[in-house]
């Protein structure tokens, strides 16, 4: 679903202007540590800019999901499409895990997706438990964008809002 949504916008996307065009293990570990810091924030009145997308998703997961389904192209002005896809796939494979609601009934008890290492009674943990399939959407709609902003800020030494503006300049709204 992620790839189809992005490819429908840009089937032959050209290289971005960022210096990173492949994802190495060291960079990926830094991104994962950064996004784990964001997911662990449970303050309702948090004022950190980097956490606003996370807190917005916690307040309105379905609304943000619908909004993100209509948008594509975040970061394409700076990063190649293959790089963004690779980062998204790596974040999903390293952060998302499927669990059984009742381990005694693995086939009839129901499954849900959550993030590895997430405290189940946290606000995010409860939301992912209730919305069984939203862990992948959370990663693609929140953590992928935050990871791209993190990489871009490391390269350009821009403030968070400036980096976000640069990366969102290529984003389009689909009808």
N, C-alpha and C positions, 0 to 999 in steps of 0.2 A: 504494500500500500504506500509506504513512504517513497519508494523509488518511482512508482507509477505517477504519483502526484507531482514529483519534482521533474521527471522526464517529460511529462506532458507539457510543461512550461518551456523546457530548454533541451530539446533532443540532441543538439550538437553544441553543447555549452563550451565556450572557449576557456582557456586557462585564466584564472584570476590573477590579481596583481600581488598577492601575498607571497612571501618567500618560501612558504611551506607548500609543497605539492605532494608529499607523501607523509604517512603517519608512522613514526618510529615508536618503539616501546617506551622510551624515556618520556617523550611528549605525551603519550597516552596515559602514563601513570600520573603525570602532573595534572592532566585534565581531570582524571578520575578523582584524585584527591581534592581538587578544587570543587567539583560538583558534589562530592560527598559532604563537604563543608556546607554547601547550600542546602542539601536535603536534610541535614541535621538541625537546621534552624527551626525552632518551634515557637519563637516569640510572635505573638499575634500583632504586636505593634512595632515590629522590626522596621527600621528606617534605612537599612543598607540597600544601596541601589542594586547590587548584584542579587539580592534576594527578592526583589519585587515580582519578577516573573513567577518564582516559586510560590510566593504567598498569594498571588493572583490566581494561580491554578488551584491552590487549596481552597480558596473562597468560592470559586465557580469552575469546577473541573469540566462540566459539560459545556458551559458557555465558552471557555477558553479553547476546548477541543474543537467546537464548531467554528470558532474564529480561525484557528490554525488550519483547519481543513480547507478553508477558502483562500489561504495565503500560501505562497511558495516563493522560493528564490532567496531566502535569507542567507547572506554571505556569498552569493554567487559573484558579486562584484569584486571580491577579494580572494576567494578560494575556488579552485577547480571543483566541478560537480563531483567527480570521482573521489576527491578528498573528503567532501562533506558526506557522501554516501558511506565511505569507509569509516569515518568517525562515528556516524550513526549506528552502523552495524557493530562496531567494536563496543560502543557504549551499551547497546542492548545485550550483546553476548556476555559482557563482563558484569553488568549490573542487575539485569532482570532474571528472576528465578520464578518458576512455577511451583506452588505449594498446594497441598491438599488441606481443605478446611477441617476435615476429620481424618486423621491418619489411620484410624481403624477401619475406615471405609474408603479406600483409595479409588474405587470405581464408581461409587454412588454418592460419596460425600461432597463432591464438587471441588473444583480447583480454582485458584486465583493466582494472579501474577503480582509480585511485589519486588522490591529492590533488595539485593543482598546486603546483609548487615544492618538493615533498617529495624528500628525498635517498633515492634508491632503495635504498641499502645500509643505511639506518637500520632499526631494529627494526620501526617502523610500515610502512615501505616494503616490507620483506620479507614482513610479514604480509599486506599488501594484495595483493602479487604472488601469494602462495600461495592466498589466499582471494579469488578473482577478482572477486566482486561485493560485497565487504564495505565498500568505500569509502563508499557511500551509507548503509549501516547505521551505520558509524562516525560519519558526520556527524550522522545523526538521533539516535543513541543517546548520543553523547558531546558533540559540538560544539554541537548545538542547545541542550541543557540548560545547558552552560557559557555559551553566549551569553545565554540568559535570565537566568541568575544574574548575569552581568556587568551587564546592563541594570538589573536590580532593585537590585543593590548601588549603582549610580551614583545611583539615585533615592532610596534609603532610607538610605544610609550604614550599612548593617548589615555585620557580619562575614560571611565566606563561609558558615560553618556555619548561622548564623541565616537567611540568605537562602535557602539550600538547603532548610532545614526549612519555611520559609514556602511556597516553590514546590512542594515535594513534598507538602504537606498536601492538595492536590486530586487527587493521584495515586491511582488505584485499580488493583487487581489483577483482571484478567479470568480467568474460569475456562474 
